Amino acid sequence: GTSLANAVMLANRIRSAVESRRLKKRRTDEDLGLVTLSMGVASLQWDDTIETIIERADNCLYAAKKQGRNRVVDETAPAGAANDGAAA
């Protein structure tokens, strides 16, 4: 129930929040490093099926991973471009 731009903004907030925390082993307090997320964002179209919207979002996810991970790619991004929160 939101716009594609707002969905991308929310995805970037989640991505940043996850990236800002370090993963630690509970028993030993050993630092296991950072966890990052790559996400693909697609907008529901009037003629979508569950399969078509998931396929578009999945394609965006794989584009994000291919571009270096820890980023958000939406279906309107030109090939090779990612929305990683750096651009306004």
C-alpha positions in Angstrom: 0.0 0.0 0.0 2.9 2.4 -0.7 4.7 3.9 -3.6 7.8 2.3 -5.1 9.9 5.3 -3.9 8.7 4.8 -0.3 9.3 1.1 -0.5 12.9 1.7 -1.6 13.3 4.2 1.2 12.0 1.7 3.8 14.2 -1.1 2.3 17.3 1.2 2.6 16.4 2.0 6.3 16.2 -1.7 7.0 19.4 -2.3 5.1 21.2 0.4 7.1 19.9 -0.7 10.4 21.1 -4.3 9.9 24.5 -3.1 8.6 25.0 -0.9 11.7 25.0 -3.8 14.1 27.7 -6.4 14.6 26.9 -10.1 14.9 28.2 -11.6 18.2 28.1 -15.2 19.4 26.0 -15.2 22.6 28.0 -17.7 24.6 31.5 -16.3 24.0 30.7 -12.7 22.9 32.9 -13.5 19.9 32.6 -10.8 17.2 31.4 -12.5 14.0 31.4 -9.4 11.9 28.8 -7.5 9.9 25.7 -8.8 8.2 24.5 -6.9 5.1 21.4 -7.2 3.0 20.6 -6.9 -0.7 17.0 -6.3 -1.6 15.0 -6.1 -4.8 11.8 -3.9 -4.8 9.0 -4.3 -7.3 5.6 -2.5 -7.5 2.4 -4.5 -7.9 0.8 -3.9 -11.3 -2.8 -4.4 -12.2 -2.1 -7.5 -14.3 0.4 -9.1 -11.9 0.1 -12.6 -10.6 2.0 -13.6 -7.5 4.6 -15.2 -9.8 5.2 -12.1 -11.9 5.7 -9.7 -9.1 8.0 -12.1 -7.3 10.0 -12.7 -10.5 10.5 -8.9 -10.9 11.5 -8.4 -7.3 13.8 -11.5 -7.6 15.5 -10.1 -10.7 16.1 -6.8 -8.8 17.6 -8.8 -5.9 20.0 -10.6 -8.1 21.0 -7.3 -9.8 21.7 -5.9 -6.3 24.0 -8.8 -5.5 25.7 -8.6 -8.9 26.4 -4.9 -8.3 28.3 -5.6 -5.1 25.8 -6.5 -2.5 24.5 -4.5 0.4 22.2 -2.4 -1.7 18.6 -1.9 -2.9 17.6 -2.2 -6.5 14.1 -1.4 -7.8 12.6 -2.3 -11.1 12.9 1.2 -12.5 16.7 1.4 -12.0 18.6 1.4 -15.2 20.8 -1.7 -15.8 23.9 -1.4 -13.7 22.4 1.2 -11.3 21.5 0.6 -7.7 19.7 2.7 -5.0 22.0 2.3 -2.1 20.8 5.4 -0.3 23.7 7.6 -1.5 21.7 9.3 -4.1 18.8 11.7 -3.2 
